[in-house]
Amino acid sequence: MPQVSEENRLKILFLPAWYPSEVNPVGGVFVKEQAKRASLYKVVELMRKLRCLAK
């Protein structure tokens, strides 16, 4: 694979509905793994929504 400069790398933003957490460590683990693998070749940002459980 040819070397690509950091500024020319494709950028990917993940906005998953599911992502591992302390409460559910296996929820959305596939998203975490996919983002990890994509980051080998692309610039990856991951944002997740945190739920407030307090009422």
DATASUL-V257666 format. One record per residue. RES is the residue in one small letter. SS is DSSP state (alpha for helix, beta for strand, coil for the rest). D_LAST is the distance of its C-alpha to the last C-alpha in Angstrom with 1 decimal. Layout:
{{RES SS D_LAST} {RES SS D_LAST}}
//
This chain:
{{m coil 51.7} {p coil 52.8} {q coil 51.0} {v coil 48.8} {s coil 47.8} {e alpha 44.2} {e alpha 44.3} {n alpha 45.7} {r coil 43.2} {l coil 41.1} {k beta 37.5} {i beta 34.7} {l beta 31.0} {f beta 28.7} {l beta 25.4} {p coil 24.2} {a coil 21.5} {w coil 21.7} {y coil 22.4} {p coil 22.5} {s coil 19.7} {e coil 19.3} {v coil 17.2} {n coil 19.8} {p coil 23.0} {v coil 25.1} {g coil 23.0} {g coil 25.1} {v alpha 27.6} {f alpha 30.3} {v alpha 28.8} {k alpha 28.9} {e alpha 32.5} {q alpha 33.6} {a alpha 32.5} {k alpha 34.2} {r alpha 37.4} {a alpha 37.4} {s coil 37.1} {l coil 40.6} {y coil 42.2} {k coil 39.8} {v beta 37.4} {v beta 33.9} {e beta 30.6} {l beta 27.3} {m beta 24.0} {r coil 20.8} {k coil 17.4} {l coil 14.6} {r coil 11.3} {c coil 8.2} {l coil 6.4} {a coil 3.8} {k coil 0.0}}
//
